[in-house]
Amino acid sequence: MSERLTKSAARNIFYGGTIFFLVIFLGLTFQSHNYIVTTSTNEDELTPSVVAGKHIWERHACINCHTLLGEGAYFAPELGNVWVRYGGKEDPEGARDSLKAWMQSQPSGVEGRRQMPQFNLSDQELNELVDFLKWTSEINTQGWPPNEAG
């Protein structure tokens, strides 16, 4: 009985398959990146205030308690759509004031509830953080989170 799969044939299948799937992987990576840059986000609306808000988010490690677009911890609420939950589409100024007031009033001291620490953010920092949360709410998440409550 003769062998049908020789060492050289196995090697060629391995290298051919590796190259084939590497090309597929790179193509899908490029397509995903292109979709994120051109369709999913509003890159042209990235203002210095939004960028500063992102830095505040990172500096205070908000993701250690909150989720943002499904990523992060599940101790505190999802914040990817908090701007919408606070009525930002109908009343942007009211939503901004409500979000700032909520952050300034923490911790609330209500027994049995999870408490957010007080970060003592300045008014400018609060505005920048709200700008960042507003910007994230405008990302096309293709229906995530599945409900408005997050």
Secondary structure as UniProt FT lines:
FT   HELIX           7..35
FT   HELIX           36..40
FT   HELIX           43..45
FT   HELIX           48..59
FT   TURN            60..61
FT   HELIX           62..64
FT   STRAND          67..68
FT   TURN            69..70
FT   STRAND          71..72
FT   TURN            80..81
FT   HELIX           82..85
FT   TURN            86..90
FT   HELIX           92..104
FT   TURN            111..112
FT   HELIX           123..137
FT   TURN            148..149
//
